[in-house]
Amino acid sequence: MSVKRVGILTAGGLAPCLSSAIGALIESYTAKAPEIEIICYRSGYKGLLLGDSFVVTQSIRDQASLLHQHGGSPIGNSRVKLTNVADCVNRGLVQEGQDPLRVAAEQLQTDKVDVLHTIGGDDTNTTAADLAAYLAKHDYDLAVVGLPKTIDNDVIPIKQSLGAWTAAEEGAKFFENVVGEHSANPKMLIVHEVMGRNCGWLTAATAAKYNERLDRLNFLPEAGLSRQRRAIHGVYVPEMHMDMKQEAERLSKIMKQHDCVNIFISEGAGLESIVEEMESRGETVPKDAFGHYKLDAVNPGKWFGQQFAQMLGADKTLIQKSGYYSRAARANAEDIALIGRCAAKAVECALTHDGGVIGEDEDRGNELRAIEFERIKGGKPFDISVSWFGDLLDAIGQPKGGVVETTHA
């Protein structure tokens, strides 16, 4: 089947790749198949269900490179799960009795779309998988070709997700300013909460990038400009459980010597324990359309900050979250290069109706290909045994973690 029209949508949370990925897809189609018309759905699957789209004009094609200069998504995002019928009805996206998958399929047919490009994380692409399966089962001649966006870098079996490198770099820049707050108060505890629900890759990579930036600075200890006061003193990720009392003893020595402690923590670290504690108090922890606990309601950074503050005797605790700063950034050069390779492959696969999620397949020797939807899963754990993470822990003087029972204060 020849491809005459393609659709693009972005969905889920933001990442520093969305605008660039849209631009790269438009550029790739213009270079390889300029005759193919492109439409964009506004606000992700919401726009698809409501038929809210616009045509990419020649003027947009001519200036598509400008999208690499911006973060966010110019066409908008939303969190919609097409198999969560009740949620779609409650939000007014479909009528009572309608199947969102059918509504989406019919809209694509109405819009004469031959290939749909979905740009998102594991939730977006598992929803794309549901849609692709529905289309195949009901004989719609339409392919779905996804691009992997997640700053957590936790999509199985994709080696590197779009936007993750940039998010780590931006989080490091963020903390470079925040850490200066140690001079505002004695006995200061600064907690940098980094995005990462189930995977600690971004927290670890952000800490490593920050350490690299710290290595490029000069210090003057006799004037109060001490490297140790700006250093990271602890990094905590979901894959590395810790004994809080043991860590508190180590950090207390740092507090006494340097009058401050700075820690990095994944927003998903200790999540289950915190939820369990909240529910034991009779609190109901809200969930999103995909069944995930809403992390702003759980607030792991605040919880850990309170625990450590008491155990370290901190006079003041500052909790800072870099997620919204990082995820809305423009893509860096490293990510733009990866986005370009993936977009070119996505167009190649679209022209042959080869559906799947474009990425370097870790199970196939990191080959860049359309990975089958049924193999796409979220929650890929960060491998804490990788050498660069071990080097980071050595550099900050933190014991390498095995799996240790978490001890509550």
Order of alpha helices (4+ residues) and beta strands (2+ residues): beta-alpha-beta-alpha-beta-alpha-alpha-alpha-beta-alpha-beta-alpha-beta-alpha-alpha-beta-alpha-beta-alpha-alpha-alpha-beta-alpha-alpha-beta-beta-alpha
